Amino acid sequence: MYIPAHFAAVPETVRHLLTRPGAANLVTATPQGLVATLLPFVYDPDAGEYGALQGHLARSNTQWSEPAAGEALAIIQGADAYVSPSWYASKAEHGRVVPTWNYTTAHVYGRLVIHDDPVWLDRQVRRLTGVHESGFDHPWDVDDAPERYIAGQLRAIVGVELVITRIEAKAKLSQNRPEADIDGVVEGLAARGQAEAAADVDQARPRPN
């Protein structure tokens, strides 16, 4: 990934991308060509040297059974948004401005491990469910469903674990613009209801040393 120095993601941004509830596109190179699946994951910081992303695929999805050549790749996407040049204070000064797109993303590379093990799968599904149900007033729990039903569901999936070997992360959030332009981007995004994207820009703005 092309990462200019001023758009290099700081460790806090990388950690947020890894730990926020969400999904990633898992990409593998196989004898049949590139294969990709969007799947929710949880980050385990204690697995391997750099941690691991853990999830599961439908057993009928052949991505898990096709041998992956070399590293596998998980693409994690944070908030992204169109940036209008009309939000820049510098538009009124000289007009030399163009639209752009702001985003945060991490390309997570690693060794793909397959877990066709009901104990591992049960633990992964419970952890994944807990992450996403934690914000509900009445969280659903795996034990709310009949035991035999859950056992059947577990037989229909296969666990996947991306043991991380390296991460390339980028936060393109208007850091290269003057302070007044950044203010305009934050205000413009907020006015369009894109609160997360606005907050990311405000958080990433260069701070005095």
C-alpha positions, 0 to 999 in steps of 0.5 A: 500500500502506498503510504506517504509519511504524513498519512502513516497511521499511528499505533493508536489508530491501528489498535482501534481498527483491530479492536473495533467491532467490524468485519474485514475482507479476507483475501487469499491467493489460491490455485483458482486465483484470488478469493475474498470473503467479507467476515466479522472477526475478533482480534486476539492480541495474545496469539503469535507475536503480533496477535491474530484475527479470528473468525469463521466461514461457512463450510460450503465456502471453498476459500477455507479448503483451497490452499493459500499461497504465501501470506493471506490478507485481511483488509480492514476499513474504518470510516471513509468520506468524500471531501468537498473542496468547498469546505476549504478556507483556501478555496476563497483565497486562491481556488487551487483545490480539488475534491478528495476522499478521506479514509483509514484502512489497515492491510493485515498480512499473516499465516492463515490457520484453519480450525475444524474443531467444535471447541475452538469454534464454540469459543470463537462464536461466543466471543464474537457474539459477546463483542457485538451484543455488548451494546444491547439492553438485553444481549443475546447469548449463544445459550439462549438457543437450544444446545442441539441447534447450536451444535448443528450450526457449528457443524456448518462453519469452519474457523479461520485465524489470520496469525499476523506477520505484518500490518500496513496502515494508512490514515488519510484524514486531511493532515496535509491541509492548513488548519483552517481547511481541516476545520472546514472538513470537520464542520462539513462532514459533521453537517452531513451526518458523518460524525465518525469521519469528522471525529477521525479528521479532528483527532488526526490533525497535526498538534503543536509539539 
